[in-house]
Amino acid sequence: MERRISGHTGLMALFGSPVGHSGSPAMYNYSFERLGLDYVYVAIDTDADRVKDAVAAMRTFRMRGCNVTTPCKTEALRYMDALSPAAELVGAVNTIVNDGGKLTGYMTDGEGFVSNLRDHGFEIRGKKMTIAGGGGAATAIQVQCALDGAREISIFNKKDAFFERTLRTAEKIRAAVPGCTVNVRDIADTAMMTEEIASGELFVNATIVGMKPMDGESVVKDLSAFRQGLVVSDIVYNPEETRLLREAKAAGCTCIGGRGMLLWQGVSAFKLFTGQDMPVEEVKELFAGADSRKERNGQ
């Protein structure tokens, strides 16, 4: 990489904390080099209270673009000059594009999810989705699926202090996409969740249940709705196969893990930054090789 950095090389970055584990620098820098694009991409550990300075640095250094991750997505939205429809509905940004000093905020998490479904042969248009979760990633998925033509979305979330936020998200989606029916339910209502899963084509876990150290748990308690023809997707990617996916697979469901969502949201951002298509299949091989090396090293 040192050989290709010059006085003309443009800088892009990931803002968030922690970011040391991120695969984004490898993904973007490989793609820049592969396509002959004169950029370099770095990860910069940034807390939410320093987002204003980070965004100002984008303008100062004329950075073409940046990605934003936890805990900075909501705060970054405050400093944008314009927003994509998805970012406006979600109330957060994960991608910023700098066009001559005008900063536009995008939310590509949902696009990454939908593209990952498509990569596995499933189209959301005209389908009913049941989804567990009301946080940032869940909201991005709900919004993008509605924008992409889902006919119905049933959201299950804890009836806690954040339940009102889920209700507000549903109202925003209904207003923006009148053709999409949106329901909000209490995740403790197991019978209702089973009924909704059974009447739809897609179930999504967008909570942290199933992620280490909760890898022995699943948001679905009643497995009777699992069947052949149902697609079950889990955005958790550590472990790669969650308990939810193991049980769904045993019942004959088509299962989609969370790793692809990370890749495809980056693909969408890359297109926004450069106007070019990321060499996706090569990047998949790059990460597959990295995973193999980790397994050999016992990581």
Phi, psi and omega in degrees: 000325182303326184290337183261354177277129181226186178290351179256356186295129178275150182255134168232163186204165169250126175255136177158182179202127357278157181230000183298336182272354190295140174269000183299315180304316180297317182296312182288315183295322175300315183292321177300312182294319182297324183263001179071034180263133188272068176226160170226145187237130181230160175257127182239116181293117187223121174279164182300326182284357178246009181297320180303315178294321181296318179293321177298323178296326176303316180291313183300315184268006179052043178291133182293323181193164177214153168258155182229131177233184181304137005256033193254356190296316182288318181296322182298329181302329183297338188251015179273151174271336179205159181227148171286161178305318181294316180298321180294318180289320181286326183082029180199161177231147174236358179218133179235129178246131182256109177253090178060034179101347175269120183260122178248128180263135179236161172235103184260001179301314180295320176299320178298320179295312181296319179295324177294320174301313182297323179296338177258013173086016181243128177254132184281336183303128178080004185257160173258131180242135170251131186225135175261124177126147180224015179279197185298310181295318179299317180297317179299320179294314181300314182297311184293322178296321176295314180298330182268010168103014175301139182277332181206140177229121176251116185257127175246126181216161176298140179272072182239202183296339182264001182297325179298326178296321178296320178297320179294321177300316179299320179296318179298317180296316180300320181290321184279327182229079185301336181283354181256122176279130182235125178243144176237126184232162175279125183294344177285346180277083185299319181297318180293319178298316179300317180297317181291318178298318183296332184265005182240178180256347185218132170240136183232131168263113178242031173252179177270000178295125184109341177279146176303134008269015179262029186290352176267003185248164176215148178284342181262116182266326180254113185272005187293338180278347179287135186197167172297139181097341176273135175261129179241124182237138179235125181279350173294134180237003175222098010284161182294323175247108182279170175301319178305312183291323177299315182289323178293319179298319180296333180272000177096007179287157169276126188246138180229121181277179188270349184297322183295328178299320179297316179297310189287332174293327176291324177299316179296317180295319180302318179296320178295320181290316193246341186077003181243162179272130175296142176286080192301311184298323178291322178293322175303316179295323178301313181286327176298320177294320178295321178295319180297319179296321178297318179297319179296329180271001178073026181269000000 
